Amino acid sequence: MWDKIANYFEKFPSQAKVARYLLRYGMRIERDHVFCGDVQIADSALARAAGVDRRVVKSTIDTIKADPTLHKFFSQLLPTNHLKNAASAMGWSAIEIVPDSAHEPGILAAVAEILARSNISIRQAIVDDPMTSEEPRLFIVTESTAPSEIIPMIRQAKGVKGVTIY
């Protein structure tokens, strides 16, 4: 996905940085503003977070709005709540899977099958996009504490390089 978007920003590396930030956090462009869900994000706040000048944020918005494909894409993004860090507070487990290759199909299915056989319900599964993340991971939050005995089973699953349970 990022490779298609990056083409629009190849002459503007600072704008590419902002666009990648928008994509990473599911921030959308609406009119002349950036939103995270229903919350409008100030250009200056986004600029600080992305490490650019606030004028670059405005230029990025203008670049996105000027191209119908970019505008359609960036106007539809949604933020996603990620329960990984909060799981233990609720008595859940968070399982982090390091893939051999994030492009290999079936990793999520293989891990989900192991959890289902162990009678462990999945509350959330989030997969990092290998085009926007340097080290993509699969995160699974389970409704109950995952026993350490399932680690070897998950480690042997198709496409799994490493496993951590939090």
N, C-alpha and C positions, 0 to 999 in steps of 0.2 A: 504494500500500500504506500509506504513512505517513498519508495522509488518513483512512483507515479507523481506524487505531490512534489517531491524534491525538484523535478524538472522545471517547475514553474518558478522556483526560487534560486536556480543555479547561479544567477548573476548577483543575487542579494543574500549573502550568507547570514547577515544579521536577521533578515526577515525569515529565513529558513529556520533559524533558532527559535523565533517566536512561533512560527507555524508548527514546529515540532512540539513546542510547549503546549499549544492549544490542543493538539491532537492527543498528547500524553494524558492530559487532565480532562479531556472531553469538554473543552470550552467551545462555545459556538459563537458565530458572528451573526448579529441581528442588527440591522440598520448600520449605524456607525459605531457599534459598541460590542464588547466581548461579554458573554454571560457564562456563568457556571451554574447550570440549572436556571433558576429564576433570578439569581443574584448577579447584578451588573458588576463587572470587575473594572476598576479604574485603570486607565492606560499606564499611569505611573506605577501602580502596584504590580501589574503584569510585567512591566519593563524591569523593575527591580528583581522580580523573581526569575526572569529569563536572562538577566545580566546584560540588558541593552538599554539604549536611550529610549525615552518614552515616544519620541518621534518615530522610532523604528516600529513601534506597535501600531501607530496610526498608518504608516506606510504599508505595513503588512495587511491591515484591514482593507486598505484601498486596493492593494494587489488582489486580494481574495475576492472582493466585491466586483472587480473589473472582469473577472473570468467566470463565465457561467458554471463551468465544471467545479472549480474551486469553491465558488459561492454555494452551490448546491450541497457540496460535501460538508463544508465548515458550518453551514447553517443548520445541519441536522445532528451534530454531535451532542451527546449526553454524558454527564459525569456518572461514574459508577462508585458506589460505596464499596470499599475493600475491607472485609472483616478480619483479615489476617491478624493484625496487631491487637484487635479487641476480642478475639475468640476466647482466650483464656479467662477473661473477666466474666464470660457467660457460661463457663464450664464446658466449652467446646474445644476442639483441637484444630490447629492449622497445620496442614501438611504442605511442605514446599518440595516440589519435584524439579530436579535439574535434568533436562532432556539431553540425550546424545545429540540429537538434531531437532530443533524446534519445528522444522518443516516436515518431520516424519508423521504421517497420520496414525491415529489409533492410541496415542499415549493416554489421553484422557479416558478413553473407553476402557483401556486395560486397567487403569488404576480404579476407575469407578466400579468395574466388575469385581475387583478384589475387595473393595469396601462393601459392596452389596452382599457378597458371599460371607463377609464377616458381620453382617447385619448392622452396618454402620451407615446412617443416613447422611447424605451430603446436603449441607445448607447452602453452600456457595462454591462455585468453581470459577476461577479467573485465570485466563491464559494471557501472558504478555505477548504482544505482537512481535515476532522476530524482526520486523522491519523498523520498529520504533524503539526497541529495547536492545541494548548491547548484550545483555545476558538474560535472555527470556526464561521465564519460569512458569510453572503451573502451580497455582495455589488452590488448595481444596480446604474448605472449612467444614468440619463435621459437627453434627448435632450432639455428639457425645465424645468423650475422651477416646482417642484412638490408642489402642494398646500397642506397646512397643513391639509385640510379636508380629505385627503386620509389616514392619519395616523391611525385613528380608524378602517378603512376598512382593512388596511394591518395587524393591530394588531389582528384582528379577523380571519385572514387567517389561514388555516390549518398549524400547526407546528410552528407558529410564537409566540415567547415569548416576543420580544421587537423590537421597531422600532426607529430609529433616522434618521432625514433628515438633511443633511448639505447643 
